[in-house]
Amino acid sequence: MLKHMSKLCTIKQFISRKATGAYQFRYKHEIPDHLKDIEENPKPKFSDMVDYFFHKACILVEDKLVEDLGKIRGNKETKEQRQAKVKGIFNQISSCEGMLAVSFPIKRDNGQYEVIEGYRAQHSAHKLPCKGGMRYSMDVCADEVRALSTIMTFKCAAVDVPFGGAKAGVKIDPRKYSQLELERITRRFSLELIKKGFLGPAIDVPAPDMGTGAREMSWMSDTYAKTLGYKDMNAHACVTGKPINQGGIHGRESATGRGLFHATEHFVNNECYMDYVGLKPGLKDKTLIIQGYGNVGSHTHRYFHRVGAKCIGIIEEDGSIFNENGINPSELEEYKLSKGTIMGFPGAQKFDGDLMTHECDILVPAAVEQVITKDNAVNIKAKVIAEGANGPTTPAADTILRKKKIIVIPDLLANAGGVTVSYFEWLKNINHVSYGRLTFKYERESNYHLLQSVQESLQNALGKDIPIHPSKAFRTRIAGASEKDIVHSGLSFTMERSSRAIQDTALQLDLGIDFRLAGYANALVKIFNIYSTAGFAY
């Protein structure tokens, strides 16, 4: 359905016509009544936000999908029958296929008992396994987990990762529990998932999220391997984001931040987009403000710093710091590791006020959902927003930002680096071999033979010794690609291709700079085609 378009002049034409997002819908699919006032709601339900963008995408592509069904060879359905099928598939895609809510007791180190709440949502099984992170946060609830699993469905489709969407959450503040208590909670929650069929390398594969990391994934993997998976040779593929020595993959920890960097790069390097927002192409000398300095924020800071961008501000839960000359990422990370906070960092000053609305070129919300709202969107001065968090922008704020000619790189693209590299790790686990291991020595010897062949050819032709010396860049690659090289290359390629596909979709659907809706539409068409060809009702 969606063809590749790349004419820069066309980009300018589309942006000038549709930048405000004032779309004229003429389709039969409609926004549900309970979502029609969402652009006036300063604090909507998280799941309503996701559903709203989904229904807008349905409206955009419905007629085309009905038309395409009629072009399939041998299809004798009437237009009404095709419309009914499209509507049925839309309803299937919008529904959460499975939701698990559990509660279980744990004994704390002081001898007291506490009941823990946990959730796991499997939004879509159009492709298996389902995939999505597991977070530890006091904000965890059924609505949040369902919304995040829905985003995961569209995120995986947007970057062509063959997973369905899922998400998990445990309602705790991990900072208030000892390591032993966290292990008890993680292993018990894993057992609850196992008992209900919500964990397994071919069924449902969690990953780290807010408040969790490689340690928690290690506990989950071990629990599965010693219970249901004790006869499964692929048992350790039941989670991703594991330590390297337990089947993890190099580059996974930094993947979300690195993916965000690459996605931003493909928008900021576009001359037409930058001309539209009043910036020069390229990341060098661009100013950056990051909200949230966890895994995503810190790695994002590092990659932008390496190409000459300047992070002037960091926003955290306990305060903000600012330095107009730039903040050094290595020094800040070292300080935070030793002090547990960014406050007091000698390389910046404390900032009083809302740093989110300070002047900068690129703003990266990399913490929690709904931080850019109807109330503060009018004051945001950034030219580009790259969403490192899931759902940081409400629909009302989204409309305001487009009217202000601010480019928003949506979450389902910007933070998809994590699930992309999780896919690489999952493949590594079920293939039972590290990337590069089988070819490493062969490639090194092949490269040496190539240099020797060139040298001999020149000597035979010219009749004298001509030594061939590899360049510095070639020497670093002469031994072939390491696992990290392959992961970085695959992630870069994925983000480049996915960014271009979403930009092209925005052009074809006449969406201007509404890349969020373009991303949803692009993903929706892919998921729809799977259901329509495989059969969704039987």
Order of alpha helices (4+ residues) and beta strands (2+ residues): alpha-alpha-alpha-beta-beta-beta-alpha-beta-alpha-beta-alpha-alpha-alpha-beta-alpha-beta-beta-alpha-beta-beta-beta-alpha-beta-alpha-alpha-alpha-alpha-alpha-alpha
